[in-house]
Amino acid sequence: MQPITVRVSSKGAKNSCSSFEPRTTVERETTTPRVDDARKAFDDLFKF
């Protein structure tokens, strides 16, 4: 824990906190989608 030096009175206002920053992640597709998977799942669901 670190002491808070300046009190933030308005909780909706922007503050400058150097302890935290947003993290950016990039989702990558690892496998190639197969075209017939959705159709097969539909057919299996309704027993065609």
PDB file with SEQRES, HELIX, SHEET and CRYST1 records, atoms N, CA, C and O in Angstrom:
SEQRES   1 A   48  MET GLN PRO ILE THR VAL ARG VAL SER SER LYS GLY ALA          
SEQRES   2 A   48  LYS ASN SER CYS SER SER PHE GLU PRO ARG THR THR VAL          
SEQRES   3 A   48  GLU ARG GLU THR THR THR PRO ARG VAL ASP ASP ALA ARG          
SEQRES   4 A   48  LYS ALA PHE ASP ASP LEU PHE LYS PHE                          
HELIX    1 AA1 ASP A   36  PHE A   46  1                                  11    
CRYST1    1.000    1.000    1.000  90.00  90.00  90.00 P 1           1          
ATOM      1  N   MET A   1       0.837  -1.186   0.000  1.00  0.00           N  
ATOM      2  CA  MET A   1       0.000   0.000   0.000  1.00  0.00           C  
ATOM      3  C   MET A   1       0.878   1.243   0.000  1.00  0.00           C  
ATOM      4  O   MET A   1       1.945   1.294   0.611  1.00  0.00           O  
ATOM      5  N   GLN A   2       0.381   2.226  -0.705  1.00  0.00           N  
ATOM      6  CA  GLN A   2       1.078   3.497  -0.742  1.00  0.00           C  
ATOM      7  C   GLN A   2       0.120   4.583  -0.281  1.00  0.00           C  
ATOM      8  O   GLN A   2      -1.076   4.513  -0.564  1.00  0.00           O  
ATOM      9  N   PRO A   3       0.617   5.561   0.408  1.00  0.00           N  
ATOM     10  CA  PRO A   3      -0.267   6.631   0.866  1.00  0.00           C  
ATOM     11  C   PRO A   3      -0.762   7.469  -0.309  1.00  0.00           C  
ATOM     12  O   PRO A   3      -0.055   7.653  -1.300  1.00  0.00           O  
ATOM     13  N   ILE A   4      -1.972   7.966  -0.181  1.00  0.00           N  
ATOM     14  CA  ILE A   4      -2.553   8.829  -1.202  1.00  0.00           C  
ATOM     15  C   ILE A   4      -2.179  10.255  -0.856  1.00  0.00           C  
ATOM     16  O   ILE A   4      -2.532  10.756   0.212  1.00  0.00           O  
ATOM     17  N   THR A   5      -1.463  10.912  -1.761  1.00  0.00           N  
ATOM     18  CA  THR A   5      -0.971  12.258  -1.468  1.00  0.00           C  
ATOM     19  C   THR A   5      -2.044  13.317  -1.668  1.00  0.00           C  
ATOM     20  O   THR A   5      -2.111  14.281  -0.905  1.00  0.00           O  
ATOM     21  N   VAL A   6      -2.886  13.151  -2.685  1.00  0.00           N  
ATOM     22  CA  VAL A   6      -3.926  14.135  -2.973  1.00  0.00           C  
ATOM     23  C   VAL A   6      -5.266  13.422  -2.981  1.00  0.00           C  
ATOM     24  O   VAL A   6      -5.427  12.418  -3.676  1.00  0.00           O  
ATOM     25  N   ARG A   7      -6.220  13.918  -2.228  1.00  0.00           N  
ATOM     26  CA  ARG A   7      -7.556  13.323  -2.155  1.00  0.00           C  
ATOM     27  C   ARG A   7      -8.329  13.676  -3.415  1.00  0.00           C  
ATOM     28  O   ARG A   7      -8.334  14.831  -3.841  1.00  0.00           O  
ATOM     29  N   VAL A   8      -8.986  12.678  -4.018  1.00  0.00           N  
ATOM     30  CA  VAL A   8      -9.827  12.895  -5.194  1.00  0.00           C  
ATOM     31  C   VAL A   8     -11.246  13.087  -4.697  1.00  0.00           C  
ATOM     32  O   VAL A   8     -11.905  12.130  -4.290  1.00  0.00           O  
ATOM     33  N   SER A   9     -11.716  14.327  -4.732  1.00  0.00           N  
ATOM     34  CA  SER A   9     -13.043  14.605  -4.181  1.00  0.00           C  
ATOM     35  C   SER A   9     -14.150  14.180  -5.130  1.00  0.00           C  
ATOM     36  O   SER A   9     -15.153  13.620  -4.686  1.00  0.00           O  
ATOM     37  N   SER A  10     -13.997  14.428  -6.415  1.00  0.00           N  
ATOM     38  CA  SER A  10     -15.000  14.029  -7.401  1.00  0.00           C  
ATOM     39  C   SER A  10     -14.604  12.666  -7.958  1.00  0.00           C  
ATOM     40  O   SER A  10     -13.606  12.548  -8.669  1.00  0.00           O  
ATOM     41  N   LYS A  11     -15.378  11.649  -7.638  1.00  0.00           N  
ATOM     42  CA  LYS A  11     -15.020  10.284  -8.062  1.00  0.00           C  
ATOM     43  C   LYS A  11     -15.216  10.068  -9.564  1.00  0.00           C  
ATOM     44  O   LYS A  11     -14.662   9.119 -10.119  1.00  0.00           O  
ATOM     45  N   GLY A  12     -15.979  10.916 -10.227  1.00  0.00           N  
ATOM     46  CA  GLY A  12     -16.186  10.785 -11.665  1.00  0.00           C  
ATOM     47  C   GLY A  12     -15.172  11.564 -12.478  1.00  0.00           C  
ATOM     48  O   GLY A  12     -15.117  11.419 -13.699  1.00  0.00           O  
ATOM     49  N   ALA A  13     -14.376  12.381 -11.828  1.00  0.00           N  
ATOM     50  CA  ALA A  13     -13.400  13.200 -12.539  1.00  0.00           C  
ATOM     51  C   ALA A  13     -12.130  12.399 -12.817  1.00  0.00           C  
ATOM     52  O   ALA A  13     -11.841  11.405 -12.150  1.00  0.00           O  
ATOM     53  N   LYS A  14     -11.387  12.857 -13.813  1.00  0.00           N  
ATOM     54  CA  LYS A  14     -10.125  12.215 -14.170  1.00  0.00           C  
ATOM     55  C   LYS A  14      -9.070  12.514 -13.112  1.00  0.00           C  
ATOM     56  O   LYS A  14      -8.962  13.642 -12.631  1.00  0.00           O  
ATOM     57  N   ASN A  15      -8.309  11.512 -12.763  1.00  0.00           N  
ATOM     58  CA  ASN A  15      -7.191  11.729 -11.851  1.00  0.00           C  
ATOM     59  C   ASN A  15      -5.931  11.147 -12.472  1.00  0.00           C  
ATOM     60  O   ASN A  15      -6.006  10.334 -13.394  1.00  0.00           O  
ATOM     61  N   SER A  16      -4.802  11.552 -11.981  1.00  0.00           N  
ATOM     62  CA  SER A  16      -3.545  11.049 -12.542  1.00  0.00           C  
ATOM     63  C   SER A  16      -2.892  10.116 -11.531  1.00  0.00           C  
ATOM     64  O   SER A  16      -2.206  10.552 -10.606  1.00  0.00           O  
ATOM     65  N   CYS A  17      -3.119   8.844 -11.728  1.00  0.00           N  
ATOM     66  CA  CYS A  17      -2.560   7.830 -10.848  1.00  0.00           C  
ATOM     67  C   CYS A  17      -1.405   7.150 -11.587  1.00  0.00           C  
ATOM     68  O   CYS A  17      -1.610   6.520 -12.625  1.00  0.00           O  
ATOM     69  N   SER A  18      -0.228   7.279 -11.062  1.00  0.00           N  
ATOM     70  CA  SER A  18       0.929   6.677 -11.723  1.00  0.00           C  
ATOM     71  C   SER A  18       1.102   5.202 -11.353  1.00  0.00           C  
ATOM     72  O   SER A  18       1.961   4.524 -11.917  1.00  0.00           O  
ATOM     73  N   SER A  19       0.301   4.698 -10.417  1.00  0.00           N  
ATOM     74  CA  SER A  19       0.443   3.306  -9.994  1.00  0.00           C  
ATOM     75  C   SER A  19      -0.220   2.325 -10.951  1.00  0.00           C  
ATOM     76  O   SER A  19       0.176   1.161 -11.017  1.00  0.00           O  
ATOM     77  N   PHE A  20      -1.222   2.781 -11.690  1.00  0.00           N  
ATOM     78  CA  PHE A  20      -1.984   1.888 -12.569  1.00  0.00           C  
ATOM     79  C   PHE A  20      -2.046   2.465 -13.966  1.00  0.00           C  
ATOM     80  O   PHE A  20      -2.083   3.682 -14.150  1.00  0.00           O  
ATOM     81  N   GLU A  21      -2.058   1.575 -14.955  1.00  0.00           N  
ATOM     82  CA  GLU A  21      -2.251   1.986 -16.336  1.00  0.00           C  
ATOM     83  C   GLU A  21      -3.022   0.883 -17.052  1.00  0.00           C  
ATOM     84  O   GLU A  21      -2.881  -0.290 -16.707  1.00  0.00           O  
ATOM     85  N   PRO A  22      -3.844   1.244 -18.055  1.00  0.00           N  
ATOM     86  CA  PRO A  22      -4.623   0.219 -18.759  1.00  0.00           C  
ATOM     87  C   PRO A  22      -3.705  -0.709 -19.552  1.00  0.00           C  
ATOM     88  O   PRO A  22      -2.668  -0.293 -20.069  1.00  0.00           O  
ATOM     89  N   ARG A  23      -4.107  -1.957 -19.633  1.00  0.00           N  
ATOM     90  CA  ARG A  23      -3.325  -2.945 -20.355  1.00  0.00           C  
ATOM     91  C   ARG A  23      -3.994  -3.210 -21.705  1.00  0.00           C  
ATOM     92  O   ARG A  23      -5.211  -3.383 -21.772  1.00  0.00           O  
ATOM     93  N   THR A  24      -3.221  -3.241 -22.752  1.00  0.00           N  
ATOM     94  CA  THR A  24      -3.724  -3.519 -24.084  1.00  0.00           C  
ATOM     95  C   THR A  24      -3.303  -4.931 -24.463  1.00  0.00           C  
ATOM     96  O   THR A  24      -2.123  -5.279 -24.423  1.00  0.00           O  
ATOM     97  N   THR A  25      -4.293  -5.735 -24.830  1.00  0.00           N  
ATOM     98  CA  THR A  25      -3.987  -7.093 -25.278  1.00  0.00           C  
ATOM     99  C   THR A  25      -4.509  -7.272 -26.696  1.00  0.00           C  
ATOM    100  O   THR A  25      -5.518  -6.677 -27.077  1.00  0.00           O  
ATOM    101  N   VAL A  26      -3.823  -8.086 -27.464  1.00  0.00           N  
ATOM    102  CA  VAL A  26      -4.208  -8.373 -28.831  1.00  0.00           C  
ATOM    103  C   VAL A  26      -4.540  -9.855 -28.905  1.00  0.00           C  
ATOM    104  O   VAL A  26      -3.705 -10.709 -28.607  1.00  0.00           O  
ATOM    105  N   GLU A  27      -5.772 -10.145 -29.308  1.00  0.00           N  
ATOM    106  CA  GLU A  27      -6.187 -11.537 -29.431  1.00  0.00           C  
ATOM    107  C   GLU A  27      -5.817 -12.030 -30.818  1.00  0.00           C  
ATOM    108  O   GLU A  27      -6.141 -11.408 -31.830  1.00  0.00           O  
ATOM    109  N   ARG A  28      -5.141 -13.149 -30.838  1.00  0.00           N  
ATOM    110  CA  ARG A  28      -4.724 -13.714 -32.116  1.00  0.00           C  
ATOM    111  C   ARG A  28      -5.426 -15.045 -32.325  1.00  0.00           C  
ATOM    112  O   ARG A  28      -5.615 -15.822 -31.389  1.00  0.00           O  
ATOM    113  N   GLU A  29      -5.803 -15.288 -33.550  1.00  0.00           N  
ATOM    114  CA  GLU A  29      -6.445 -16.553 -33.887  1.00  0.00           C  
ATOM    115  C   GLU A  29      -5.357 -17.592 -34.099  1.00  0.00           C  
ATOM    116  O   GLU A  29      -4.452 -17.393 -34.911  1.00  0.00           O  
ATOM    117  N   THR A  30      -5.441 -18.691 -33.378  1.00  0.00           N  
ATOM    118  CA  THR A  30      -4.378 -19.683 -33.444  1.00  0.00           C  
ATOM    119  C   THR A  30      -4.674 -20.811 -34.416  1.00  0.00           C  
ATOM    120  O   THR A  30      -3.752 -21.478 -34.884  1.00  0.00           O  
ATOM    121  N   THR A  31      -5.930 -21.033 -34.726  1.00  0.00           N  
ATOM    122  CA  THR A  31      -6.273 -22.096 -35.666  1.00  0.00           C  
ATOM    123  C   THR A  31      -7.121 -21.511 -36.788  1.00  0.00           C  
ATOM    124  O   THR A  31      -7.776 -20.483 -36.614  1.00  0.00           O  
ATOM    125  N   THR A  32      -7.103 -22.162 -37.919  1.00  0.00           N  
ATOM    126  CA  THR A  32      -7.937 -21.704 -39.025  1.00  0.00           C  
ATOM    127  C   THR A  32      -9.345 -22.250 -38.831  1.00  0.00           C  
ATOM    128  O   THR A  32      -9.520 -23.443 -38.583  1.00  0.00           O  
ATOM    129  N   PRO A  33     -10.351 -21.384 -38.942  1.00  0.00           N  
ATOM    130  CA  PRO A  33     -11.722 -21.865 -38.754  1.00  0.00           C  
ATOM    131  C   PRO A  33     -12.148 -22.756 -39.920  1.00  0.00           C  
ATOM    132  O   PRO A  33     -11.839 -22.476 -41.078  1.00  0.00           O  
ATOM    133  N   ARG A  34     -12.836 -23.792 -39.605  1.00  0.00           N  
ATOM    134  CA  ARG A  34     -13.341 -24.675 -40.647  1.00  0.00           C  
ATOM    135  C   ARG A  34     -14.744 -24.230 -41.009  1.00  0.00           C  
ATOM    136  O   ARG A  34     -15.552 -23.936 -40.128  1.00  0.00           O  
ATOM    137  N   VAL A  35     -15.035 -24.180 -42.287  1.00  0.00           N  
ATOM    138  CA  VAL A  35     -16.296 -23.633 -42.777  1.00  0.00           C  
ATOM    139  C   VAL A  35     -17.462 -24.537 -42.400  1.00  0.00           C  
ATOM    140  O   VAL A  35     -18.549 -24.035 -42.113  1.00  0.00           O  
ATOM    141  N   ASP A  36     -17.275 -25.829 -42.393  1.00  0.00           N  
ATOM    142  CA  ASP A  36     -18.384 -26.742 -42.179  1.00  0.00           C  
ATOM    143  C   ASP A  36     -18.704 -26.991 -40.704  1.00  0.00           C  
ATOM    144  O   ASP A  36     -19.665 -27.705 -40.419  1.00  0.00           O  
ATOM    145  N   ASP A  37     -17.951 -26.442 -39.762  1.00  0.00           N  
ATOM    146  CA  ASP A  37     -18.211 -26.688 -38.347  1.00  0.00           C  
ATOM    147  C   ASP A  37     -19.574 -26.172 -37.907  1.00  0.00           C  
ATOM    148  O   ASP A  37     -20.293 -26.868 -37.190  1.00  0.00           O  
ATOM    149  N   ALA A  38     -19.938 -24.968 -38.322  1.00  0.00           N  
ATOM    150  CA  ALA A  38     -21.228 -24.398 -37.930  1.00  0.00           C  
ATOM    151  C   ALA A  38     -22.363 -25.203 -38.544  1.00  0.00           C  
ATOM    152  O   ALA A  38     -23.358 -25.481 -37.875  1.00  0.00           O  
ATOM    153  N   ARG A  39     -22.226 -25.573 -39.784  1.00  0.00           N  
ATOM    154  CA  ARG A  39     -23.266 -26.353 -40.452  1.00  0.00           C  
ATOM    155  C   ARG A  39     -23.405 -27.724 -39.808  1.00  0.00           C  
ATOM    156  O   ARG A  39     -24.522 -28.209 -39.629  1.00  0.00           O  
ATOM    157  N   LYS A  40     -22.291 -28.355 -39.457  1.00  0.00           N  
ATOM    158  CA  LYS A  40     -22.335 -29.677 -38.818  1.00  0.00           C  
ATOM    159  C   LYS A  40     -22.986 -29.586 -37.441  1.00  0.00           C  
ATOM    160  O   LYS A  40     -23.761 -30.466 -37.066  1.00  0.00           O  
ATOM    161  N   ALA A  41     -22.683 -28.543 -36.691  1.00  0.00           N  
ATOM    162  CA  ALA A  41     -23.289 -28.363 -35.376  1.00  0.00           C  
ATOM    163  C   ALA A  41     -24.792 -28.165 -35.502  1.00  0.00           C  
ATOM    164  O   ALA A  41     -25.558 -28.698 -34.698  1.00  0.00           O  
ATOM    165  N   PHE A  42     -25.223 -27.399 -36.510  1.00  0.00           N  
ATOM    166  CA  PHE A  42     -26.654 -27.198 -36.740  1.00  0.00           C  
ATOM    167  C   PHE A  42     -27.328 -28.515 -37.100  1.00  0.00           C  
ATOM    168  O   PHE A  42     -28.384 -28.848 -36.562  1.00  0.00           O  
ATOM    169  N   ASP A  43     -26.718 -29.253 -38.003  1.00  0.00           N  
ATOM    170  CA  ASP A  43     -27.291 -30.540 -38.412  1.00  0.00           C  
ATOM    171  C   ASP A  43     -27.331 -31.521 -37.250  1.00  0.00           C  
ATOM    172  O   ASP A  43     -28.310 -32.253 -37.108  1.00  0.00           O  
ATOM    173  N   ASP A  44     -26.305 -31.558 -36.422  1.00  0.00           N  
ATOM    174  CA  ASP A  44     -26.294 -32.442 -35.257  1.00  0.00           C  
ATOM    175  C   ASP A  44     -27.370 -32.059 -34.255  1.00  0.00           C  
ATOM    176  O   ASP A  44     -27.975 -32.921 -33.617  1.00  0.00           O  
ATOM    177  N   LEU A  45     -27.604 -30.768 -34.123  1.00  0.00           N  
ATOM    178  CA  LEU A  45     -28.608 -30.293 -33.175  1.00  0.00           C  
ATOM    179  C   LEU A  45     -30.005 -30.727 -33.592  1.00  0.00           C  
ATOM    180  O   LEU A  45     -30.804 -31.131 -32.747  1.00  0.00           O  
ATOM    181  N   PHE A  46     -30.311 -30.648 -34.888  1.00  0.00           N  
ATOM    182  CA  PHE A  46     -31.642 -30.978 -35.363  1.00  0.00           C  
ATOM    183  C   PHE A  46     -31.702 -32.334 -36.065  1.00  0.00           C  
ATOM    184  O   PHE A  46     -32.719 -32.667 -36.672  1.00  0.00           O  
ATOM    185  N   LYS A  47     -30.630 -33.116 -35.992  1.00  0.00           N  
ATOM    186  CA  LYS A  47     -30.562 -34.483 -36.500  1.00  0.00           C  
ATOM    187  C   LYS A  47     -30.904 -34.588 -37.980  1.00  0.00           C  
ATOM    188  O   LYS A  47     -31.706 -35.432 -38.380  1.00  0.00           O  
ATOM    189  N   PHE A  48     -30.279 -33.709 -38.810  1.00  0.00           N  
ATOM    190  CA  PHE A  48     -30.507 -33.792 -40.258  1.00  0.00           C  
ATOM    191  C   PHE A  48     -29.569 -34.779 -40.858  1.00  0.00           C  
ATOM    192  O   PHE A  48     -29.596 -35.000 -42.069  1.00  0.00           O  
TER     193      PHE A  48                                                      
END                                                                             
